[in-house]
Each structure stands twice: as C-alpha cells, then as structure tokens.
Amino acid sequence: MRLCVGMPIYDTVPGIAFGRLLATAGEAARLGEVTFASPFGIAPHDRARNICADVAIQTNCEYLFFVDIDTIVPLGSLRHMVGVMRDTGAHIVSGHYYRRGYPFTCVWSKRMAGGPDSEEWSQVDAEAGIHEIGTSGLGCALIDIQWVKNNLSKPYFHCGINQQGTFVTDDITFYRKVGDMGGKILGDAYVRCGHVFERVVVTDDNVKVLRERHRELNPEVSDSIDYLPEDEFDRAHREAREKERKEKGEPEKIESLTRIESKIQTAGTLELPTENTVEIPIVKWKGSHE
C-alpha cells in the first residue's frame, strides 16, 4: 500500500498535539510505503492542501491521509479507516471531532430532504458506527486520491464565496465536489479525535462542560445559536441507533476505541466493528519520506 500523509503547517505545532502527530506518522509507516507532505507557511489553506494532493499523485499513492496539526488522532485510527474504506468502497472516510468553538458541534453534516440540489444542510453526530455523511472537516480524513485524480477537476481544494455572499472553506467545497461526482463519504464514529482549542483539547469528555461554561459566560448568545437542541437530537439519535442495532443484530455494547487500540498493539490485524472484517497486514516501511 502506498500512502501519503498530508500535514499542512502554517506557523507552529501545538505542543499538546506534537507527540500524537509523530505517533500517527509512525503508524502510517507501518502500514506500507509512505510519503510525507508538510507544506509550511502556505496560505490560504487550500493551496497547502492542493500541494499535498499533488505530492500524493506524483508518488502514485493510493490514499491521502490529512491530519491537521491541531487534531489529536487516536492510535490505530488510520489502520481502522483504511479497513473501512476497503470494506465499503468509500472514497472519503472522516474521523469524528468537534468544532473549536461554541456550540462545539461535530464537524459532520448531511444534506436535508430536497434532493442533491438542496442547499439545506443539518449538522449530524453519532456515538458509534459508520455513517454516510455529506461534508466534514479535513482534520482527520482518509481520501482515495486516485479516485479524486480520475473524477475531479483541479484545483481539488479551493475557498470561495457562495451565492449568498458567504465565505465557504476548502473542506466544504471539496466534499461537495466529491458528492456531486457520486463519491461515497463516510463518517467513522469509532475514530474519536481531540481538537485543540486554545489550551484545551475538545473531546467527548469535556464538550458538554465547555458548552455549559460558554452559556454561563455569554447568556446573550445562548439562545441565538441555530442548531438542533441537544436533548431533541440526542433522543432522536438514540432511538435511530437502537433501531439500527436491532435490525443489524449488533450487540448492545460497542467496545471503545481504547480497547481497539489495545488490540492493535497485540495483533497484526484489526477486527472492524462493522458487518465485515478486512485484513490489513502490518508490513515494514519500504519507502522514503519527503
């Protein structure tokens, strides 16, 4: 397997994320022949991402794995995401993480009813499972770069202004281009990343506290945020998840990513928590990094 790790660096790397970024690079090297693309000081961000894509294509990589320097990716995530991509035929698999600011929602979203031309989107979330989504961030995203090369026009990543005059970031425009070409985009809720926010890493463990703290400090905006109320969304999600679990015959409890990480450290392959299992052998690093 040939893999490119894209890690754009604009200024400095957060110290709290540095060790895990090195570990992610090491994990990539264990999976096959790896190339590193880390453009430094390139702005706007879409230019840096296009450089990473070009490096991946020029070195004949199968996959491009974007890791933002403010994203803390759990050990074993890359192996898991490669397995999901091979198992499902997806063209992008995104890990789960929260936005760095109130209301600290998940970066995933999905087009609402109205067909492929609808511009109405809803933020979505999940505690476990593999889910079809419409857009996400690129902080932890595995991309089938050969599919991108054969189906999308350059530039692959670009920022722009939509018809309403709103600035649209490069991740949103990229995901929409992929969707328009029939690409399959999945969110992997078993890969639960941290997102560095000032001196705090936003995770499942503290996201609710951060929301509550923000509301306490900013009561004037607590009711003006346009997103689905947490209690309503959580209830709907739990009911949908329970129905899905029963239909698929899944066990009531899904093992945590911590236990999955433990398996990876002691076994050569990873048992995917999906319907099928894909065997991904561990091979020695055969390539040279750039």
C-alpha positions as CSV (number, residue, x, y, z in Angstrom):
1,M,0.0,0.0,0.0
2,R,1.3,3.5,-0.9
3,L,0.1,6.2,1.4
4,C,0.7,10.0,1.6
5,V,0.3,11.7,5.0
6,G,-0.7,15.4,4.4
7,M,0.1,17.6,7.4
8,P,0.0,21.3,6.4
9,I,1.8,23.5,8.9
10,Y,1.1,27.3,8.7
11,D,3.0,28.5,11.8
12,T,3.7,26.4,14.9
13,V,2.6,23.0,16.1
14,P,0.7,22.9,19.4
15,G,2.9,21.1,21.9
16,I,0.0,19.1,23.3
17,A,-0.5,17.6,19.8
18,F,3.1,17.1,18.8
19,G,3.6,13.6,20.3
20,R,0.4,12.2,18.8
21,L,1.3,13.6,15.4
22,L,4.6,11.8,15.5
23,A,2.7,8.6,16.5
24,T,0.3,9.0,13.6
25,A,3.3,9.3,11.2
26,G,4.8,6.2,12.7
27,E,1.6,4.2,12.3
28,A,1.4,5.2,8.7
29,A,4.9,4.0,8.1
30,R,3.9,0.6,9.5
31,L,1.1,0.2,7.0
32,G,3.2,0.4,3.8
33,E,5.2,2.7,1.7
34,V,4.6,6.2,3.0
35,T,5.3,9.8,1.7
36,F,5.0,12.8,3.9
37,A,3.8,16.2,2.6
38,S,4.0,19.0,5.1
39,P,3.9,22.4,3.3
40,F,5.0,25.1,5.7
41,G,3.7,28.7,5.8
42,I,1.4,28.3,2.8
43,A,-1.7,30.4,2.8
44,P,-4.6,30.3,2.2
45,H,-5.1,26.7,3.4
46,D,-6.5,25.4,0.2
47,R,-3.1,26.0,-1.5
48,A,-1.4,23.8,1.1
49,R,-3.9,21.0,0.6
50,N,-3.5,21.1,-3.2
51,I,0.3,20.7,-2.7
52,C,-0.4,17.6,-0.5
53,A,-2.7,16.2,-3.2
54,D,-0.1,16.8,-5.9
55,V,2.6,15.0,-3.9
56,A,0.3,12.1,-3.3
57,I,-0.5,11.8,-7.0
58,Q,3.1,12.3,-8.2
59,T,4.3,9.5,-5.9
60,N,1.5,7.1,-7.1
61,C,-0.1,6.8,-3.7
62,E,-3.4,5.0,-3.2
63,Y,-4.5,7.2,-0.3
64,L,-4.0,10.7,1.0
65,F,-4.5,11.0,4.8
66,F,-5.0,14.5,6.0
67,V,-4.1,15.2,9.7
68,D,-4.4,18.8,10.9
69,I,-1.8,19.9,13.4
70,D,-4.5,20.8,15.9
71,T,-6.1,17.3,15.7
72,I,-5.2,14.5,18.1
73,V,-5.9,11.2,16.3
74,P,-6.3,8.1,18.5
75,L,-3.7,5.4,18.0
76,G,-4.9,2.8,15.5
77,S,-7.3,5.2,13.7
78,L,-5.5,5.1,10.3
79,R,-5.5,1.3,10.1
80,H,-9.1,1.3,11.1
81,M,-10.1,3.9,8.5
82,V,-8.2,2.1,5.7
83,G,-10.1,-1.0,6.6
84,V,-13.4,0.8,6.5
85,M,-12.6,2.3,3.1
86,R,-11.6,-1.1,1.6
87,D,-14.6,-2.8,3.1
88,T,-17.2,-0.3,2.0
89,G,-15.8,1.2,-1.2
90,A,-15.9,4.7,0.2
91,H,-13.9,7.5,-1.4
92,I,-13.5,9.5,1.8
93,V,-13.6,8.4,5.4
94,S,-13.6,11.1,8.1
95,G,-12.9,10.7,11.8
96,H,-15.1,12.3,14.4
97,Y,-14.2,15.5,16.2
98,Y,-15.8,18.7,17.4
99,R,-15.5,22.2,16.2
100,R,-13.2,24.6,18.1
101,G,-15.8,27.0,19.4
102,Y,-19.4,27.2,20.6
103,P,-21.6,25.3,20.3
104,F,-18.8,22.8,19.8
105,T,-20.8,20.7,17.3
106,C,-19.5,17.7,15.4
107,V,-17.9,18.7,12.1
108,W,-20.1,16.3,10.1
109,S,-23.2,17.5,8.2
110,K,-25.7,16.0,5.8
111,R,-27.9,17.4,3.1
112,M,-31.5,17.6,4.2
113,A,-34.5,16.3,2.2
114,G,-34.9,18.0,-1.2
115,G,-32.6,16.1,-3.4
116,P,-29.0,16.6,-4.5
117,D,-29.6,20.2,-5.4
118,S,-30.9,21.2,-2.0
119,E,-28.7,23.7,-0.1
120,E,-30.3,22.9,3.2
121,W,-27.9,21.1,5.5
122,S,-28.0,19.8,9.0
123,Q,-25.3,19.1,11.5
124,V,-25.2,15.4,12.5
125,D,-23.4,13.4,15.1
126,A,-23.0,9.8,16.2
127,E,-21.6,7.9,19.2
128,A,-20.6,4.8,17.2
129,G,-20.9,3.2,13.8
130,I,-20.1,4.0,10.2
131,H,-22.4,6.6,8.7
132,E,-23.0,8.2,5.3
133,I,-22.4,12.0,5.6
134,G,-22.3,14.9,3.2
135,T,-19.5,17.1,4.5
136,S,-16.9,17.2,7.2
137,G,-13.7,18.8,8.2
138,L,-10.4,17.6,6.8
139,G,-8.6,17.4,10.2
140,C,-8.7,13.6,10.1
141,A,-9.7,12.4,6.6
142,L,-8.6,9.5,4.5
143,I,-9.1,10.1,0.8
144,D,-8.9,7.8,-2.2
145,I,-6.6,10.1,-4.1
146,Q,-6.6,8.0,-7.3
147,W,-10.4,8.4,-7.5
148,V,-10.0,12.1,-6.9
149,K,-7.5,12.3,-9.7
150,N,-9.8,10.5,-12.1
151,N,-13.0,12.2,-11.3
152,L,-12.4,15.8,-10.1
153,S,-11.0,18.8,-11.9
154,K,-8.2,20.9,-10.5
155,P,-7.9,22.7,-8.2
156,Y,-9.3,20.0,-5.9
157,F,-9.4,22.3,-2.9
158,H,-10.5,25.9,-3.0
159,C,-12.1,28.5,-0.9
160,G,-14.8,30.7,-2.3
161,I,-17.9,32.8,-1.9
162,N,-21.3,31.3,-2.4
163,Q,-24.4,32.9,-4.0
164,Q,-25.4,34.3,-0.6
165,G,-22.1,36.1,-0.3
166,T,-20.9,33.7,2.5
167,F,-17.3,32.6,2.6
168,V,-17.0,28.8,2.1
169,T,-13.9,26.9,3.3
170,D,-11.9,24.5,1.2
171,D,-13.2,21.4,3.1
172,I,-16.8,22.2,2.3
173,T,-16.2,22.9,-1.4
174,F,-14.1,19.7,-1.7
175,Y,-16.8,17.4,-0.1
176,R,-19.5,18.9,-2.3
177,K,-17.4,18.3,-5.4
178,V,-16.9,14.7,-4.3
179,G,-20.7,14.3,-3.7
180,D,-21.6,15.9,-7.0
181,M,-19.5,13.3,-8.8
182,G,-21.2,10.4,-6.9
183,G,-18.4,9.9,-4.4
184,K,-19.2,8.0,-1.2
185,I,-18.4,9.9,2.0
186,L,-18.4,8.1,5.4
187,G,-18.1,9.3,8.9
188,D,-16.3,6.8,11.2
189,A,-17.6,7.4,14.7
190,Y,-15.3,4.9,16.2
191,V,-12.4,7.2,15.4
192,R,-12.9,9.9,18.0
193,C,-10.3,12.7,17.8
194,G,-9.5,15.6,20.0
195,H,-9.4,19.1,18.7
196,V,-7.1,21.7,20.3
197,F,-8.9,24.8,21.3
198,E,-6.7,27.4,22.9
199,R,-5.2,25.4,25.9
200,V,-8.0,22.8,25.9
201,V,-8.4,19.7,23.8
202,V,-12.1,19.4,22.9
203,T,-13.2,15.7,23.4
204,D,-16.3,13.7,24.3
205,D,-15.2,14.0,28.0
206,N,-15.5,17.8,28.2
207,V,-17.6,19.0,25.3
208,K,-20.8,19.4,27.4
209,V,-18.9,21.2,30.1
210,L,-17.5,23.6,27.5
211,R,-20.9,24.3,26.1
212,E,-22.4,25.0,29.6
213,R,-19.4,27.2,30.5
214,H,-19.9,29.3,27.4
215,R,-23.6,29.8,28.1
216,E,-22.8,30.9,31.6
217,L,-20.3,33.5,30.3
218,N,-22.3,34.6,27.3
219,P,-26.0,34.4,28.2
220,E,-26.9,36.9,25.4
221,V,-26.0,34.4,22.7
222,S,-27.1,31.1,24.3
223,D,-30.5,31.2,22.6
224,S,-29.4,32.7,19.3
225,I,-27.4,29.7,18.0
226,D,-29.2,28.0,15.1
227,Y,-28.7,24.3,15.7
228,L,-30.9,21.4,16.8
229,P,-31.4,21.4,20.6
230,E,-29.2,18.8,22.2
231,D,-31.9,17.0,24.1
232,E,-34.1,16.6,21.0
233,F,-31.2,15.5,18.8
234,D,-29.8,13.1,21.4
235,R,-33.2,11.5,21.9
236,A,-33.7,11.1,18.1
237,H,-30.2,9.7,17.7
238,R,-30.5,7.2,20.5
239,E,-33.8,5.9,19.0
240,A,-32.4,5.7,15.5
241,R,-29.3,3.9,16.7
242,E,-31.3,1.4,18.8
243,K,-33.5,0.6,15.7
244,E,-30.4,0.2,13.5
245,R,-28.7,-2.0,16.1
246,K,-31.7,-4.4,16.3
247,E,-32.1,-4.5,12.5
248,K,-28.4,-5.5,12.1
249,G,-28.3,-7.8,15.1
250,E,-25.5,-5.9,16.6
251,P,-24.6,-6.4,20.3
252,E,-25.9,-3.8,22.8
253,K,-22.4,-2.6,23.7
254,I,-19.7,-1.4,21.3
255,E,-16.2,-1.7,22.5
256,S,-14.4,1.6,23.0
257,L,-11.6,2.8,20.8
258,T,-9.3,2.4,23.8
259,R,-9.9,-1.3,23.7
260,I,-9.4,-1.3,19.9
261,E,-6.1,0.5,20.3
262,S,-5.1,-2.3,22.8
263,K,-5.9,-4.9,20.2
264,I,-3.8,-3.2,17.6
265,Q,-0.8,-3.2,19.9
266,T,-1.0,-7.0,20.3
267,A,-2.4,-8.3,16.9
268,G,-1.4,-8.0,13.3
269,T,-4.9,-7.2,12.1
270,L,-7.8,-5.3,13.4
271,E,-11.3,-6.7,13.8
272,L,-13.5,-3.9,12.4
273,P,-16.7,-3.1,14.3
274,T,-18.7,-3.3,11.0
275,E,-20.6,-6.1,9.3
276,N,-17.4,-7.5,7.6
277,T,-13.8,-7.7,8.5
278,V,-10.9,-6.6,6.3
279,E,-7.5,-8.0,7.0
280,I,-4.7,-5.4,6.7
281,P,-1.3,-7.0,7.3
282,I,1.4,-5.0,9.0
283,V,4.4,-4.6,6.7
284,K,7.8,-3.0,7.2
285,W,8.2,0.6,5.9
286,K,9.7,0.2,2.5
287,G,9.6,3.8,1.2
288,S,11.4,7.0,1.9
289,H,9.7,10.1,3.2
290,E,9.7,13.5,1.7
